[in-house]
Amino acid sequence: MGFTDFVNDISLQTLESWLRTRSYITGYGPTQADVATFKALKSTPEPAKYPHAYRWYKHMTSHKSEFSSLPGDPSKSYTAYGPEQSELPINPKAPTASPAAEAEDDEDDLFGSDESEDEEAQKVKEANLAAYKKKKEGKVKPAAKSMVTLDVKPWDDETDMKALEKNMRSIEMDGLTWGASKLVPVGYGISKLQVNLVVEDEKVSIDDLQGQIEGDEDHVQSTDVAAMQKL
């Protein structure tokens, strides 16, 4: 025996008793069983007399737009659900706890699982974030580098360019790599030395490097940055 017509206090009390320990008519989420029972009710259960049925009814109202898509057999009547004969309340008017208190407790029961799931999801999210940060911290970022072309100008056409280049290349700095070089004529028999080099931006100051090259005052008149490109 399941639910009967919800037209009297006994049948409504049966629904109230059924929902006292349940959030839904069957299972742990809204189904077609809830839809059929909801539609069988003529009106909203009185919250003072049927707090659990009222709580369930208000909750199902929020699912109205989903009724057709809820799981279950929509062809089943609401009478297919509810208590067996032995489960029917013997004394529907037996005193119970405060309706307001029971309604509040059942609100907690109804949505408590969601809060628990939210907490678990948050814990998983935080764990994944911590693992990502740890993995990211363990990776060494590649150093930012630049390719630079320097023009090194001698004093005149009698400057020993081989000695100039030898002195220049003897400069060692952490993060500095010398590249190819060539002599480029500038006029009047004078050639400048054009050299390529790669520097790690955080370790090598181009201004400091130029200062060291120009420190060879016997050979170097000045230096200029002809080109610079980030790698």
GIURWO-V321102 format. One record per residue. N is the residue number from 1. RES is the residue in three letters. PHI is phi in degrees with one decimal (* if undefined). D_CENTER is the distance of its C-alpha to the mean C-alpha in Angstrom with 2 decimals. Layout:
{{N	RES	PHI	D_CENTER} {N	RES	PHI	D_CENTER}}
This chain:
{{1	MET	*	50.18} {2	GLY	-110.2	47.07} {3	PHE	-68.1	46.63} {4	THR	-116.0	49.63} {5	ASP	-53.9	50.07} {6	PHE	-84.2	48.30} {7	VAL	-114.9	51.46} {8	ASN	-140.2	52.59} {9	ASP	-64.3	51.49} {10	ILE	-64.3	51.79} {11	SER	-67.4	49.43} {12	LEU	-70.4	46.87} {13	GLN	-67.4	47.28} {14	THR	-63.4	46.56} {15	LEU	-63.2	43.19} {16	GLU	-60.5	42.58} {17	SER	-65.0	43.46} {18	TRP	-63.3	41.29} {19	LEU	-88.4	38.17} {20	ARG	-63.1	38.93} {21	THR	-116.8	37.09} {22	ARG	-136.8	34.77} {23	SER	-90.5	31.85} {24	TYR	-137.0	32.88} {25	ILE	-61.6	36.17} {26	THR	-138.3	35.02} {27	GLY	70.6	31.98} {28	TYR	-118.0	28.70} {29	GLY	-158.5	27.59} {30	PRO	-64.4	29.46} {31	THR	-137.3	31.84} {32	GLN	-65.7	35.01} {33	ALA	-63.4	36.92} {34	ASP	-68.6	35.39} {35	VAL	-62.9	36.10} {36	ALA	-62.3	39.73} {37	THR	-68.4	40.32} {38	PHE	-59.2	38.73} {39	LYS	-69.3	40.99} {40	ALA	-75.6	44.02} {41	LEU	-72.8	43.84} {42	LYS	-78.0	46.18} {43	SER	-159.4	44.33} {44	THR	-67.0	41.71} {45	PRO	-60.0	42.76} {46	GLU	-68.9	44.12} {47	PRO	-63.0	41.61} {48	ALA	-71.3	44.47} {49	LYS	-90.3	46.07} {50	TYR	-130.8	43.15} {51	PRO	-60.1	40.01} {52	HIS	-72.9	38.11} {53	ALA	-64.7	39.13} {54	TYR	-63.8	38.27} {55	ARG	-58.7	34.77} {56	TRP	-62.6	34.23} {57	TYR	-62.3	35.85} {58	LYS	-64.4	33.70} {59	HIS	-64.9	30.52} {60	MET	-66.6	31.76} {61	THR	-59.2	32.61} {62	SER	-71.8	28.94} {63	HIS	-102.1	28.69} {64	LYS	-53.5	31.72} {65	SER	-67.1	29.96} {66	GLU	-105.8	28.71} {67	PHE	-50.9	32.09} {68	SER	-68.7	33.06} {69	SER	-101.2	29.90} {70	LEU	-69.6	29.79} {71	PRO	-69.3	30.81} {72	GLY	119.6	34.41} {73	ASP	-97.3	37.91} {74	PRO	-71.7	38.66} {75	SER	-83.5	42.35} {76	LYS	-74.1	42.77} {77	SER	-80.8	44.51} {78	TYR	-62.3	43.26} {79	THR	-70.1	46.37} {80	ALA	-77.5	44.86} {81	TYR	-116.5	42.48} {82	GLY	113.0	43.21} {83	PRO	-80.1	45.39} {84	GLU	-76.8	48.30} {85	GLN	-56.3	51.73} {86	SER	-70.0	51.43} {87	GLU	-94.6	48.20} {88	LEU	-64.7	49.67} {89	PRO	-65.7	50.09} {90	ILE	-76.8	53.66} {91	ASN	-127.9	53.80} {92	PRO	-57.1	51.45} {93	LYS	-98.8	52.67} {94	ALA	-60.9	52.13} {95	PRO	-63.2	50.61} {96	THR	-127.6	46.91} {97	ALA	-67.7	44.54} {98	SER	-54.0	43.75} {99	PRO	-53.8	42.12} {100	ALA	-62.7	39.78} {101	ALA	-65.9	38.73} {102	GLU	-65.8	38.30} {103	ALA	-61.2	36.32} {104	GLU	-65.5	33.96} {105	ASP	-61.6	33.71} {106	ASP	-71.8	32.99} {107	GLU	-60.5	30.29} {108	ASP	-64.4	28.64} {109	ASP	-63.3	29.35} {110	LEU	-65.1	28.03} {111	PHE	-106.3	24.62} {112	GLY	-60.7	24.41} {113	SER	-62.4	22.92} {114	ASP	-63.4	20.00} {115	GLU	-63.3	19.38} {116	SER	-63.1	19.72} {117	GLU	-63.9	17.25} {118	ASP	-62.2	14.71} {119	GLU	-63.5	15.53} {120	GLU	-64.3	15.21} {121	ALA	-62.9	11.78} {122	GLN	-65.8	10.75} {123	LYS	-63.7	12.74} {124	VAL	-63.3	11.23} {125	LYS	-62.2	7.64} {126	GLU	-66.5	9.56} {127	ALA	-66.0	11.69} {128	ASN	-64.8	9.35} {129	LEU	-65.5	8.02} {130	ALA	-65.0	11.77} {131	ALA	-65.7	12.88} {132	TYR	-64.5	10.93} {133	LYS	-63.0	12.44} {134	LYS	-64.2	15.71} {135	LYS	-65.7	15.86} {136	LYS	-67.1	15.21} {137	GLU	-66.4	17.86} {138	GLY	-74.9	20.20} {139	LYS	-84.6	20.35} {140	VAL	-91.3	23.14} {141	LYS	-69.5	22.54} {142	PRO	-63.6	25.55} {143	ALA	-66.8	27.94} {144	ALA	-72.3	28.36} {145	LYS	-127.7	31.84} {146	SER	-135.8	34.41} {147	MET	-99.1	37.56} {148	VAL	-122.2	40.46} {149	THR	-112.0	43.97} {150	LEU	-108.1	46.60} {151	ASP	-100.4	50.13} {152	VAL	-109.5	52.53} {153	LYS	-100.2	55.84} {154	PRO	-83.2	59.13} {155	TRP	-74.7	62.08} {156	ASP	-159.7	64.45} {157	ASP	-76.0	65.66} {158	GLU	-96.8	67.19} {159	THR	-65.8	63.95} {160	ASP	-75.5	63.29} {161	MET	-70.8	59.98} {162	LYS	-67.9	59.70} {163	ALA	-67.6	59.98} {164	LEU	-59.6	57.49} {165	GLU	-68.1	54.90} {166	LYS	-61.6	55.68} {167	ASN	-65.1	55.16} {168	MET	-64.1	51.92} {169	ARG	-72.5	50.47} {170	SER	-75.3	51.56} {171	ILE	-73.9	48.84} {172	GLU	-119.5	46.02} {173	MET	-140.2	42.69} {174	ASP	-63.5	39.50} {175	GLY	97.4	37.21} {176	LEU	-109.0	40.20} {177	THR	-129.9	41.34} {178	TRP	-76.4	44.50} {179	GLY	-118.9	44.87} {180	ALA	-71.2	47.73} {181	SER	-141.4	50.30} {182	LYS	-157.1	53.25} {183	LEU	-94.1	56.12} {184	VAL	-120.1	56.03} {185	PRO	-61.5	59.36} {186	VAL	-120.8	59.36} {187	GLY	121.8	63.13} {188	TYR	59.5	66.48} {189	GLY	76.6	65.95} {190	ILE	-98.9	62.86} {191	SER	-123.5	59.62} {192	LYS	-98.2	56.27} {193	LEU	-94.4	53.98} {194	GLN	-108.8	50.61} {195	VAL	-127.6	48.08} {196	ASN	-98.9	44.48} {197	LEU	-152.8	42.15} {198	VAL	-118.8	38.48} {199	VAL	-127.8	36.96} {200	GLU	-85.4	33.76} {201	ASP	-56.7	32.84} {202	GLU	-78.3	31.99} {203	LYS	-106.7	35.22} {204	VAL	-118.2	37.87} {205	SER	-96.2	39.20} {206	ILE	-62.1	41.17} {207	ASP	-61.6	43.44} {208	ASP	-64.9	44.30} {209	LEU	-63.2	44.96} {210	GLN	-61.1	47.25} {211	GLY	-62.3	49.02} {212	GLN	-68.6	49.78} {213	ILE	-64.6	51.08} {214	GLU	-71.1	53.24} {215	GLY	-67.2	54.54} {216	ASP	-82.2	56.80} {217	GLU	-68.0	59.24} {218	ASP	-71.8	62.01} {219	HIS	-120.7	60.14} {220	VAL	-104.1	57.22} {221	GLN	-88.8	57.80} {222	SER	-166.2	54.17} {223	THR	-134.3	50.78} {224	ASP	-138.6	48.42} {225	VAL	-84.0	44.90} {226	ALA	-82.8	45.65} {227	ALA	-161.3	42.11} {228	MET	-148.7	38.63} {229	GLN	-141.2	35.61} {230	LYS	-73.1	32.10} {231	LEU	-98.8	31.27}}
